[in-house]
């Protein structure tokens, strides 16, 4: 069984700003299948997630100017864990099915997440289950 992985991202930067690449490990994790991608903003003090997926494999790219926290457990029955990230720290998080997860913006500016998964959301198939970690 796959376990959650956190990979640090190193940007390419110049006077225009930063560029982050999707790690090769993330594409392998998704078996090369990218069925859905979305960009989400988390305002200061707010949380996104607090759920798990039944069949969907997900990669989250998280980048922000401020501090943030990532919460997860290895299964819906396990005790939640938390990792804190410093201002400007950006990562790719590889999340297998049955892994509850949530992101909290503990900073004072917007936090941005790009989520990539191997299955698309169709509004009919139930694949996401609420699970309060924080």
C-alpha positions in Angstrom: 0.0 0.0 0.0 1.3 3.5 -0.9 1.8 6.0 1.8 1.6 9.8 1.7 4.8 11.5 0.5 5.9 15.1 0.8 8.4 16.4 -1.7 10.1 19.8 -1.3 9.9 21.9 -4.5 12.8 24.1 -5.6 11.7 27.0 -7.8 13.4 28.4 -10.8 13.4 32.1 -10.2 14.3 35.3 -11.9 13.2 38.9 -11.8 9.7 37.9 -13.0 9.1 35.5 -10.1 9.1 31.8 -9.4 8.3 28.7 -11.5 7.7 25.3 -10.0 7.7 22.0 -11.9 5.6 18.9 -11.2 8.1 16.3 -9.9 8.5 13.2 -12.0 7.6 11.2 -8.9 4.2 12.8 -8.9 3.5 11.7 -12.5 4.6 8.2 -11.7 2.3 8.3 -8.6 -0.6 9.1 -10.8 0.4 6.4 -13.4 0.7 9.2 -15.9 -3.0 9.9 -15.8 -4.1 13.5 -15.2 -7.9 13.5 -15.3 -8.6 16.7 -13.3 -6.7 19.7 -12.2 -7.9 22.6 -10.1 -6.4 25.7 -8.5 -7.7 26.7 -5.0 -7.1 29.6 -2.8 -7.1 29.4 1.0 -7.6 32.7 2.8 -5.8 33.4 6.1 -7.2 31.3 9.0 -9.2 29.0 6.8 -9.0 25.3 6.0 -9.6 23.2 2.9 -9.9 19.5 2.8 -10.9 17.5 5.9 -11.8 14.6 3.6 -10.5 11.5 1.9 -11.0 9.8 -1.4 -12.2 6.3 -2.1 -10.4 5.7 -5.4 -8.8 8.9 -6.4 -5.0 9.4 -6.2 -4.2 13.1 -5.7 -1.1 15.3 -5.9 -1.3 18.7 -4.3 1.2 21.4 -5.1 1.2 24.0 -2.3 2.9 27.4 -2.6 2.5 30.5 -0.5 4.3 33.5 0.9 3.4 32.7 4.5 3.2 29.8 7.0 0.7 26.9 6.7 0.0 23.4 8.1 -0.8 20.1 6.5 -2.9 17.5 8.4 -3.3 13.9 7.5 -3.7 10.4 8.8 -2.6 7.1 7.2 -6.3 5.9 7.1 -9.7 7.2 8.3 -9.2 5.2 11.5 -5.7 6.5 12.5 -4.7 9.5 14.6 -4.1 12.7 12.7 -0.6 14.0 12.2 0.5 17.6 11.5 3.4 19.2 9.7 4.1 22.9 9.8 5.6 24.7 6.9 7.5 28.0 7.1 6.8 31.1 5.0 7.7 30.5 1.4 8.1 26.7 1.7 6.5 24.9 -1.2 5.9 21.2 -1.7 4.2 18.5 -3.7 2.1 16.1 -1.5 1.3 12.7 -3.0 -1.9 11.5 -1.4 -3.1 7.9 -2.0 -6.8 6.8 -1.6 -8.2 6.4 2.0 -5.8 9.1 3.3 -7.7 11.9 5.1 -6.0 15.3 4.5 -6.5 19.0 5.2 -4.5 22.2 4.7 -4.8 25.2 7.0 -3.5 28.7 6.1 -1.8 30.0 9.3 -0.3 33.0 7.6 -1.6 36.4 6.8 -1.8 36.1 3.0 -3.5 33.8 0.5 -2.2 30.2 0.1 -2.5 28.5 -3.3 -3.0 24.8 -4.0 -3.0 23.1 -7.4 -4.7 19.7 -7.0 -4.1 17.1 -9.7 -5.9 13.7 -9.7 -6.1 10.6 -11.8 -10.0 10.7 -11.9 -12.3 13.5 -12.7 -15.2 14.7 -10.5 -18.5 14.1 -12.2 -20.9 15.0 -9.5 -22.5 11.6 -9.6 -19.8 9.1 -8.5 -19.2 9.4 -4.7 -15.5 9.4 -4.1 -15.0 12.1 -1.4 -15.9 11.5 2.2 -15.8 14.2 5.0 -13.3 13.5 7.7 -12.6 16.2 10.2 -8.8 16.3 11.1 -8.7 19.9 12.3 
